[in-house]
Amino acid sequence: MSKFMKILILFFIAIILTPFGLNADISDVVNSSLDRAIESLNATIDHLDSLIQQNNTEELSNIRRQLERQKEQVERQKESIESQRQKFIEQFDNIDIMTQNALDQMESIRSDVIRRSDVPRLGIFTTDLTLNKSRELGFNTQNIDSGILITGTVAQSPARIARILPDDILIKIDDQEINNSNQIRSALAKFEEGDTVFIEIFRNNEIMQIPVVLIERTTPAQTSVTKKESRTKNYPDVGGSWFPIYFELDTSDVNIQIEEFGFKALRTDGVLFNGGGGRAHVGKGFYLGGMGAGYSIERSNKNTAGENETPVIRKYSYTSRFGGVTFDKSWMIGRKFFVTPGLMLGGGSHKLSLNQYNEKNRAWDDFAHFGNSLGFNENLQKKYMMIRPTLEMSYMILGWIGIRAEAGYLYGYSRTDGWVRNRKDNTFEIPNSPETTFEGLTFSIGPWFSF
């Protein structure tokens, strides 16, 4: 192989390797080869110069110019390799700097952990104070901006010895306001083992100053934890649903009128009311709300009336309803089970409408004699003041939906004797009308939605 071919092979090797990048050692080898190639090119060029002087041919001049161009390409390639080598060196230097920075950060974290482990401890578990919890404990009326909820204490800890309790609200440590656990560590960092620190807490609608003697922090293996269960009493803000209510309603007095009017009597062992209600949390498990429910039936038939047995159409409608304001107190039994006694105060009524009209298709002139017809429209009513004690049990399947079951007793008191008759804007007492009651047991089961 001629010297000229060797030079070309080295030149192409350099061109192929350059795009992939070279490390410092490989680039040195390639640079050395390129230097030797340049030297050979220079020697070849000098040899060609002598040939040109001797032969003075145009062909030799062209070869020389080609070799000059190849020499320039090799030199540019050498410069490119050198530039890449410098970049690799800079990248390795940056990696060294990044590694050192990471080691410095790890050392800083280790030092911080050691420093924190030397901070005396109270031995409390805390969580953020929610608006619901603040209302439940009565803390929202204190106009205090700081506060964090204590959920439990560690056995034999300073907090346990000082009788700090779950559901206490930690307000300050040594006059430093507390809103999160980091502020607790910051406040305790200036104290040492054996120091007495005064902490300010809220409990039972009172703000207390409690002295606590600090001890050194121990490892988790040296303490036993008696943390309050996670089921803190976070009562829902609002709740409500549809109420299907089975009511043992006495319909015997209404049935007298209905049967006399030619209709089948209503059930006397109870009817199903439909309604709904809701309530809102006002603090400490107490709720204020409202509810209402009703039962309605309407029937019509064809009959005869009068001495001539004139065909008539009869129609009746009966409505019974009650509702009012509710007051409830809820207790959480377990994480999802609630027991809620309550009381409803409100009103209720029976309404019975009896209608009869002639089935005959009247001409215009017949309306002048309407007073002599067999048609009439009577509206009878009896009103009550209602009270209804209840006991409800609910189980929340998810955070927003559950099942509720309720039992109660509905009692109505009427200020009038018997029923009244409504005719336009006037009300007339009906003589000899019965003292119809509005009372009985109620049962309800259905869904419950809370938020």
C-alpha positions as CSV (number, residue, x, y, z in Angstrom):
1,M,0.0,0.0,0.0
2,S,1.4,3.4,-1.0
3,K,2.0,6.2,1.5
4,F,-0.7,8.2,-0.3
5,M,-3.4,5.5,0.3
6,K,-2.4,5.2,4.0
7,I,-3.0,9.0,4.4
8,L,-6.4,8.8,2.8
9,I,-7.5,5.9,5.1
10,L,-6.5,7.8,8.2
11,F,-8.3,10.8,6.9
12,F,-11.6,8.9,6.5
13,I,-11.2,7.2,9.9
14,A,-11.1,10.6,11.5
15,I,-14.2,11.8,9.6
16,I,-16.2,8.7,10.7
17,L,-15.2,8.8,14.4
18,T,-15.8,12.5,15.0
19,P,-19.6,12.7,15.0
20,F,-19.9,10.1,17.8
21,G,-17.7,12.0,20.2
22,L,-14.4,10.9,21.6
23,N,-13.1,10.7,25.1
24,A,-9.8,12.3,26.1
25,D,-7.6,9.2,25.6
26,I,-9.1,8.3,22.1
27,S,-8.8,11.9,20.9
28,D,-5.1,11.9,21.8
29,V,-4.5,8.8,19.7
30,V,-6.4,10.2,16.8
31,N,-4.6,13.5,17.0
32,S,-1.3,11.8,16.9
33,S,-2.3,9.9,13.8
34,L,-3.5,13.0,12.2
35,D,-0.2,14.8,13.0
36,R,1.6,11.9,11.3
37,A,-0.8,12.2,8.3
38,I,-0.1,15.9,8.0
39,E,3.6,15.3,8.2
40,S,3.3,12.7,5.4
41,L,1.2,15.1,3.4
42,N,3.8,17.8,3.8
43,A,6.5,15.4,2.7
44,T,4.4,14.3,-0.3
45,I,3.8,18.0,-1.2
46,D,7.5,18.8,-1.0
47,H,8.2,15.7,-3.3
48,L,5.6,16.9,-5.7
49,D,7.2,20.4,-5.7
50,S,10.4,18.9,-6.8
51,L,8.6,16.9,-9.5
52,I,6.9,20.0,-10.7
53,Q,10.1,21.9,-11.0
54,Q,11.7,19.1,-12.9
55,N,8.8,18.2,-15.2
56,N,6.7,21.3,-15.0
57,T,3.5,19.4,-16.0
58,E,0.0,20.5,-15.4
59,E,-1.0,17.1,-14.0
60,L,1.4,17.3,-11.2
61,S,0.1,20.8,-10.3
62,N,-3.4,19.4,-10.0
63,I,-2.3,16.6,-7.8
64,R,-0.6,19.1,-5.6
65,R,-3.7,21.2,-5.3
66,Q,-5.7,18.2,-4.3
67,L,-3.3,17.3,-1.6
68,E,-3.3,20.8,-0.3
69,R,-7.1,20.7,0.0
70,Q,-6.9,17.3,1.8
71,K,-4.3,18.7,4.1
72,E,-6.6,21.6,5.0
73,Q,-9.5,19.2,5.7
74,V,-7.3,17.1,8.0
75,E,-6.2,20.2,9.9
76,R,-9.8,21.3,10.3
77,Q,-10.7,17.8,11.6
78,K,-7.9,18.0,14.1
79,E,-9.2,21.3,15.4
80,S,-12.7,19.9,15.7
81,I,-11.4,16.9,17.7
82,E,-9.5,19.1,20.0
83,S,-12.6,21.2,20.6
84,Q,-14.6,18.1,21.5
85,R,-11.9,17.0,23.8
86,Q,-12.1,20.3,25.7
87,K,-15.8,20.0,26.0
88,F,-15.5,16.5,27.5
89,I,-13.0,17.8,30.0
90,E,-15.4,20.6,31.0
91,Q,-18.3,18.1,31.4
92,F,-16.3,15.9,33.6
93,D,-15.3,18.9,35.7
94,N,-19.1,19.9,36.0
95,I,-19.9,16.3,37.2
96,D,-17.2,16.6,39.9
97,I,-18.8,19.9,41.0
98,M,-22.3,18.4,41.1
99,T,-21.1,15.4,43.0
100,Q,-19.5,17.6,45.6
101,N,-22.6,19.8,45.9
102,A,-24.7,16.6,46.5
103,L,-22.3,15.5,49.2
104,D,-22.5,18.9,50.9
105,Q,-26.3,18.8,50.9
106,M,-26.3,15.3,52.4
107,E,-24.0,16.5,55.1
108,S,-26.2,19.5,55.8
109,I,-29.3,17.2,56.1
110,R,-27.5,14.9,58.4
111,S,-26.4,17.8,60.6
112,D,-30.0,19.1,60.6
113,V,-31.3,15.7,61.7
114,I,-28.8,15.5,64.5
115,R,-29.6,19.0,65.6
116,R,-33.4,18.3,65.6
117,S,-32.9,15.1,67.6
118,D,-31.4,17.1,70.4
119,V,-34.5,19.3,70.7
120,P,-36.5,18.5,73.9
121,R,-39.9,17.0,73.2
122,L,-43.5,17.5,74.4
123,G,-44.7,14.1,73.2
124,I,-47.9,15.2,71.4
125,F,-49.5,14.2,68.1
126,T,-51.1,17.1,66.2
127,T,-53.1,17.8,63.1
128,D,-54.4,21.0,61.3
129,L,-57.4,22.6,63.0
130,T,-60.4,22.4,60.6
131,L,-63.3,24.8,60.6
132,N,-65.7,22.0,61.5
133,K,-63.5,21.0,64.5
134,S,-63.1,24.6,65.6
135,R,-66.9,25.0,65.6
136,E,-67.4,21.7,67.4
137,L,-65.1,22.6,70.2
138,G,-66.3,26.2,70.4
139,F,-62.9,27.7,69.5
140,N,-64.3,29.7,66.5
141,T,-65.7,32.3,68.9
142,Q,-62.4,33.1,70.5
143,N,-61.1,35.5,67.8
144,I,-57.7,33.8,68.0
145,D,-55.6,33.4,64.8
146,S,-53.3,30.6,65.9
147,G,-54.0,27.1,67.0
148,I,-53.3,23.4,66.2
149,L,-55.3,20.4,67.3
150,I,-53.8,17.8,69.7
151,T,-54.9,14.3,68.7
152,G,-53.0,12.3,71.2
153,T,-50.0,12.0,73.6
154,V,-47.0,9.6,74.1
155,A,-46.9,7.5,77.2
156,Q,-44.6,8.9,79.9
157,S,-44.1,12.1,77.9
158,P,-44.1,15.6,79.4
159,A,-47.5,16.2,77.8
160,R,-49.0,13.1,79.3
161,I,-47.5,14.0,82.7
162,A,-48.9,17.5,82.5
163,R,-52.3,16.0,81.6
164,I,-52.6,17.4,78.1
165,L,-55.6,15.8,76.5
166,P,-56.8,14.9,73.0
167,D,-59.0,17.6,71.5
168,D,-57.0,20.3,73.3
169,I,-56.0,23.1,71.0
170,L,-52.4,24.3,71.3
171,I,-52.3,28.1,70.9
172,K,-48.8,29.1,72.1
173,I,-45.5,27.8,73.5
174,D,-43.7,30.4,75.6
175,D,-45.6,33.2,73.9
176,Q,-44.8,31.9,70.4
177,E,-47.9,31.3,68.4
178,I,-48.3,27.8,67.0
179,N,-50.0,26.9,63.7
180,N,-48.0,23.8,62.6
181,S,-45.5,21.2,63.8
182,N,-42.5,23.1,62.6
183,Q,-43.3,26.0,64.8
184,I,-43.5,23.5,67.8
185,R,-39.9,22.4,67.1
186,S,-38.8,26.0,66.6
187,A,-40.3,27.0,69.9
188,L,-38.8,24.1,71.8
189,A,-35.3,24.5,70.2
190,K,-34.3,27.3,72.7
191,F,-35.0,25.0,75.7
192,E,-33.0,22.2,77.2
193,E,-33.7,19.1,79.1
194,G,-35.2,19.9,82.5
195,D,-36.5,23.3,81.6
196,T,-40.1,24.3,82.3
197,V,-42.1,25.8,79.5
198,F,-45.5,27.3,79.7
199,I,-47.9,26.2,76.9
200,E,-51.3,27.9,76.2
201,I,-54.2,25.6,75.3
202,F,-57.9,25.9,74.7
203,R,-60.2,23.4,76.5
204,N,-63.9,23.4,77.4
205,N,-64.3,27.0,76.3
206,E,-61.4,28.1,78.5
207,I,-57.8,29.2,77.7
208,M,-55.3,27.7,80.1
209,Q,-51.6,28.1,80.9
210,I,-50.0,24.8,81.7
211,P,-46.4,24.3,82.9
212,V,-44.6,21.4,81.3
213,V,-41.2,20.0,82.3
214,L,-39.2,19.0,79.2
215,I,-37.2,15.8,78.8
216,E,-34.7,14.7,76.1
217,R,-36.0,13.1,73.0
218,T,-35.9,9.3,73.0
219,T,-36.0,6.8,70.2
220,P,-39.3,5.4,69.1
221,A,-38.4,2.0,70.5
222,Q,-38.2,3.4,74.0
223,T,-41.7,4.8,74.0
224,S,-45.2,3.3,73.8
225,V,-47.8,5.4,72.0
226,T,-51.4,5.9,73.1
227,K,-52.6,8.0,70.2
228,K,-56.2,9.0,70.0
229,E,-58.0,7.0,67.3
230,S,-58.2,8.7,63.9
231,R,-61.9,9.0,64.2
232,T,-61.9,12.6,65.4
233,K,-65.5,13.8,65.5
234,N,-65.6,15.6,62.2
235,Y,-69.3,16.0,61.8
236,P,-70.7,16.8,58.3
237,D,-71.6,20.5,57.7
238,V,-74.9,19.8,56.0
239,G,-77.1,16.8,55.2
240,G,-80.4,15.9,53.8
241,S,-82.5,13.4,51.8
242,W,-85.9,12.1,50.7
243,F,-88.0,10.7,53.6
244,P,-90.4,7.8,53.0
245,I,-92.3,7.7,56.4
246,Y,-94.7,5.0,57.4
247,F,-97.2,6.6,59.8
248,E,-99.8,4.7,61.9
249,L,-102.5,7.3,61.0
250,D,-106.1,6.8,62.3
251,T,-108.3,7.3,59.3
252,S,-111.6,6.0,60.9
253,D,-113.3,9.5,61.0
254,V,-112.3,10.3,57.4
255,N,-113.5,6.8,56.3
256,I,-117.1,7.6,57.6
257,Q,-117.4,10.4,55.1
258,I,-115.7,8.6,52.3
259,E,-117.8,5.4,52.6
260,E,-121.0,7.5,52.9
261,F,-120.0,9.2,49.7
262,G,-119.7,5.8,47.9
263,F,-116.0,5.1,48.0
264,K,-113.8,2.4,49.5
265,A,-112.4,3.2,52.9
266,L,-108.7,4.1,53.5
267,R,-106.4,1.8,55.4
268,T,-106.7,2.1,59.1
269,D,-103.4,0.4,60.1
270,G,-101.1,3.1,58.6
271,V,-100.2,4.9,55.4
272,L,-96.9,5.9,53.6
273,F,-96.0,9.6,53.7
274,N,-93.5,11.0,51.3
275,G,-91.3,14.1,52.1
276,G,-87.8,15.3,52.7
277,G,-85.6,17.3,55.0
278,G,-82.2,18.6,55.8
279,R,-80.1,20.0,58.6
280,A,-76.9,22.0,59.2
281,H,-74.3,21.6,61.8
282,V,-74.2,24.4,64.4
283,G,-71.4,23.0,66.6
284,K,-70.5,20.1,69.0
285,G,-72.7,17.7,67.1
286,F,-75.8,19.8,67.3
287,Y,-77.9,20.3,64.1
288,L,-80.7,22.7,63.2
289,G,-82.9,21.9,60.2
290,G,-86.4,21.3,58.9
291,M,-88.6,18.6,57.4
292,G,-92.0,17.9,55.9
293,A,-94.0,15.0,54.6
294,G,-97.5,14.3,53.4
295,Y,-100.0,11.7,52.1
296,S,-102.6,12.5,49.4
297,I,-105.2,10.4,47.6
298,E,-107.9,11.4,45.0
299,R,-110.7,9.3,43.6
300,S,-113.8,9.7,41.5
301,N,-116.8,7.6,40.4
302,K,-120.2,7.7,38.8
303,N,-123.3,7.4,41.0
304,T,-126.9,8.5,41.3
305,A,-128.5,11.0,43.6
306,G,-131.9,12.3,44.5
307,E,-135.3,10.9,44.4
308,N,-135.1,10.5,40.6
309,E,-131.7,8.8,40.9
310,T,-130.1,11.5,38.7
311,P,-126.7,10.4,37.3
312,V,-123.9,12.3,39.1
313,I,-120.1,12.3,39.2
314,R,-118.6,12.2,42.7
315,K,-115.0,13.0,43.5
316,Y,-113.1,13.2,46.8
317,S,-109.5,14.2,47.7
318,Y,-107.9,13.6,51.1
319,T,-104.6,15.2,52.1
320,S,-102.7,14.8,55.4
321,R,-99.4,16.5,56.0
322,F,-97.0,17.6,58.7
323,G,-93.7,19.4,59.0
324,G,-91.6,21.8,61.1
325,V,-88.2,22.8,62.5
326,T,-85.9,20.0,63.7
327,F,-83.3,20.0,66.5
328,D,-80.9,17.1,66.6
329,K,-77.8,16.0,68.5
330,S,-75.5,13.5,66.8
331,W,-73.0,11.1,68.3
332,M,-70.4,9.3,66.3
333,I,-70.2,5.6,67.3
334,G,-67.3,4.1,65.3
335,R,-65.8,5.7,62.2
336,K,-69.0,5.7,60.1
337,F,-71.9,5.1,62.4
338,F,-74.0,7.9,63.9
339,V,-76.8,7.9,66.6
340,T,-79.0,11.0,66.4
341,P,-81.9,11.8,68.8
342,G,-84.0,14.7,67.7
343,L,-87.2,16.7,68.1
344,M,-89.5,18.3,65.5
345,L,-91.8,21.2,66.3
346,G,-94.3,22.4,63.7
347,G,-97.8,21.9,62.4
348,G,-100.0,19.5,60.5
349,S,-103.5,19.1,59.1
350,H,-106.2,16.9,57.6
351,K,-108.0,18.1,54.5
352,L,-111.0,16.4,52.9
353,S,-112.7,17.7,49.8
354,L,-116.0,16.3,48.6
355,N,-117.4,17.2,45.2
356,Q,-120.5,16.2,43.3
357,Y,-121.9,17.4,40.0
358,N,-124.6,16.4,37.5
359,E,-123.3,14.2,34.7
360,K,-125.8,15.8,32.3
361,N,-124.3,18.0,29.6
362,R,-125.9,21.4,30.4
363,A,-127.3,23.9,28.0
364,W,-126.7,27.6,28.5
365,D,-130.1,28.2,30.0
366,D,-129.6,25.4,32.6
367,F,-127.0,27.5,34.4
368,A,-129.7,29.9,35.6
369,H,-131.2,27.0,37.6
370,F,-127.9,25.7,39.0
371,G,-129.1,26.3,42.5
372,N,-131.7,23.6,42.1
373,S,-129.2,21.0,40.9
374,L,-127.6,18.1,42.9
375,G,-124.0,19.6,42.6
376,F,-122.0,20.7,45.6
377,N,-118.4,21.3,46.7
378,E,-117.4,21.0,50.3
379,N,-113.9,21.5,51.8
380,L,-113.4,20.2,55.4
381,Q,-110.2,20.7,57.4
382,K,-108.7,20.2,60.8
383,K,-105.3,21.8,61.9
384,Y,-102.8,20.8,64.6
385,M,-99.7,21.9,66.4
386,M,-97.2,19.0,66.1
387,I,-94.4,17.6,68.2
388,R,-92.3,14.6,67.1
389,P,-89.4,13.1,69.1
390,T,-87.2,10.8,67.0
391,L,-84.2,8.5,67.2
392,E,-82.1,8.1,64.1
393,M,-79.3,5.7,63.3
394,S,-77.2,6.3,60.1
395,Y,-74.3,4.5,58.5
396,M,-72.1,6.4,56.0
397,I,-71.1,4.1,53.2
398,L,-68.9,6.8,51.6
399,G,-68.0,10.2,52.8
400,W,-71.1,11.7,51.1
401,I,-73.8,9.0,51.0
402,G,-75.2,6.6,53.6
403,I,-78.3,4.8,54.9
404,R,-80.5,6.2,57.7
405,A,-83.2,4.6,59.8
406,E,-85.5,6.5,62.1
407,A,-88.3,5.9,64.5
408,G,-90.5,8.5,66.2
409,Y,-93.8,9.4,67.7
410,L,-95.9,12.1,66.1
411,Y,-98.5,13.9,68.3
412,G,-100.8,16.7,67.2
413,Y,-102.8,19.1,69.4
414,S,-105.8,21.0,67.9
415,R,-107.0,24.3,69.2
416,T,-110.5,23.8,67.7
417,D,-113.2,21.3,68.7
418,G,-114.0,19.1,65.7
419,W,-113.6,20.0,62.0
420,V,-114.2,23.3,60.2
421,R,-115.7,24.0,56.8
422,N,-114.0,26.4,54.4
423,R,-116.3,28.3,52.0
424,K,-114.5,31.0,50.1
425,D,-112.9,33.3,52.6
426,N,-115.0,32.1,55.5
427,T,-114.5,29.3,58.0
428,F,-117.4,27.6,59.8
429,E,-117.2,25.1,62.6
430,I,-119.1,21.9,61.9
431,P,-121.4,20.9,64.7
432,N,-121.1,17.4,66.1
433,S,-117.9,16.8,64.1
434,P,-115.5,14.3,65.7
435,E,-112.3,15.1,67.6
436,T,-110.1,13.4,65.0
437,T,-106.6,12.7,66.3
438,F,-103.3,13.1,64.5
439,E,-100.8,10.9,66.3
440,G,-99.0,7.6,66.0
441,L,-95.7,5.9,65.6
442,T,-93.6,6.8,62.6
443,F,-90.9,4.7,60.9
444,S,-88.5,5.7,58.1
445,I,-85.6,4.2,56.2
446,G,-83.8,5.5,53.2
447,P,-80.6,7.2,51.8
448,W,-78.8,10.1,53.5
449,F,-76.5,12.6,51.8
450,S,-74.0,14.7,53.7
451,F,-71.3,17.2,52.8
